[in-house]
Amino acid sequence: MNEAGTVGRLSTAVIDALRGAPADGMLVDLFRLPRAAGERHHLCTVETAAADKVATTLLEGDAMIPASYELLFHVGRYFKAQRVALEGAPFLDVIPVRFSIADGSQPHHLTLLTSPWAYTVYRS
């Protein structure tokens, strides 16, 4: 818990820029990356839900360890399920986002804004 009395939390939200709405049903994998060379550690897989509208919690409290992490957003699978007409293989299939958490007592919220052809990620 930090000085403001809040518990550290890692959350994500995905906005479907094509529809202008939260992405319902996108798979997101979270990994902790080792400090030395080696295998990454899978922490969880979640599926976003429109009911979450704002955020899907990935880590909270004691699980918020200062480290490097990677999120994999499965956008190709999502847009295929949305029946978006794409010629051939999807331009974007899996979007990897690597980031670090220095202070596990702070909130970290990452938002992915994506279409089948472009994306941006930001922390709020």
C-alpha positions in Angstrom: 0.0 0.0 0.0 1.4 3.4 -0.9 1.1 6.7 1.1 -2.2 7.5 -0.6 -3.6 4.3 0.8 -4.0 2.5 -2.5 -2.8 -0.9 -3.4 -0.5 -1.4 -6.4 -2.3 -2.7 -9.4 -1.6 -3.6 -13.0 -4.6 -3.3 -15.3 -5.2 -3.0 -19.0 -8.0 -1.9 -21.3 -8.3 -2.5 -25.1 -10.2 -0.1 -27.3 -11.3 -1.3 -30.7 -10.7 1.9 -32.9 -12.6 0.3 -35.8 -15.8 0.2 -33.7 -15.0 3.0 -31.2 -15.8 0.7 -28.3 -14.1 -1.5 -25.7 -12.7 -4.7 -27.3 -14.9 -7.6 -26.0 -13.1 -11.0 -26.1 -9.5 -10.1 -26.8 -7.0 -12.5 -25.3 -4.1 -10.9 -23.4 -1.1 -12.8 -22.0 1.1 -11.4 -19.2 4.7 -12.5 -18.6 7.3 -11.5 -16.1 10.7 -11.3 -17.8 13.8 -12.6 -16.0 16.7 -10.3 -15.2 19.2 -12.7 -16.8 18.8 -14.6 -20.0 16.2 -17.3 -19.8 12.6 -18.1 -20.3 9.9 -15.6 -19.5 7.4 -16.6 -16.8 3.7 -16.7 -17.8 1.6 -15.1 -15.1 -1.9 -15.1 -16.6 -4.1 -15.0 -19.6 -7.2 -12.9 -19.5 -10.0 -12.2 -22.0 -11.3 -8.6 -22.1 -15.0 -8.1 -21.5 -17.1 -5.1 -22.6 -18.6 -5.2 -19.1 -15.1 -4.1 -17.8 -15.3 -1.0 -19.9 -12.4 0.5 -18.1 -9.9 -2.2 -17.0 -9.1 -5.8 -16.6 -6.9 -6.5 -13.5 -3.8 -8.5 -14.2 -1.8 -8.1 -11.0 -2.6 -6.6 -7.6 -1.0 -6.2 -4.1 1.9 -8.5 -3.3 2.0 -9.8 -6.9 3.2 -6.3 -8.0 6.9 -7.1 -8.0 9.3 -4.5 -9.5 10.4 -6.2 -12.7 10.2 -6.1 -16.5 6.9 -7.4 -18.0 5.5 -8.2 -21.4 1.9 -8.1 -22.5 0.8 -10.0 -25.7 -2.4 -8.6 -27.2 -3.9 -11.2 -29.6 -5.4 -8.6 -32.1 -5.5 -10.9 -35.2 -7.6 -13.4 -33.4 -9.9 -10.7 -32.1 -10.5 -9.0 -35.4 -11.1 -12.4 -37.1 -13.8 -13.1 -34.5 -15.3 -9.7 -35.1 -15.6 -10.8 -38.8 -13.5 -7.8 -40.0 -12.8 -8.4 -43.7 -9.0 -8.8 -44.1 -7.2 -9.9 -47.2 -5.0 -12.9 -46.3 -3.2 -13.0 -43.0 -3.8 -10.2 -40.6 -1.4 -7.3 -40.8 -1.2 -7.2 -37.0 -1.5 -10.6 -35.3 0.0 -10.4 -31.8 1.2 -7.0 -30.4 3.9 -7.3 -27.7 4.3 -4.5 -25.2 7.4 -4.6 -22.9 7.5 -2.3 -19.9 8.9 -2.1 -16.4 7.4 -1.6 -13.0 9.8 0.2 -10.6 7.3 0.7 -7.7 4.8 -2.1 -7.2 2.8 0.0 -4.8 1.7 2.4 -7.6 -1.2 1.8 -10.0 -0.1 0.9 -13.6 -2.9 1.0 -16.2 -2.0 0.3 -19.9 -4.5 1.0 -22.6 -4.2 -0.4 -26.1 -6.0 1.5 -28.9 -6.0 -0.7 -31.9 -7.4 -1.4 -35.4 -6.4 -4.2 -37.7 -3.7 -1.9 -39.2 -2.3 0.3 -36.4 -2.1 0.6 -32.6 -0.9 2.8 -29.8 -0.3 2.0 -26.1 -0.2 4.4 -23.2 0.0 4.4 -19.5 -2.5 6.4 -17.5 
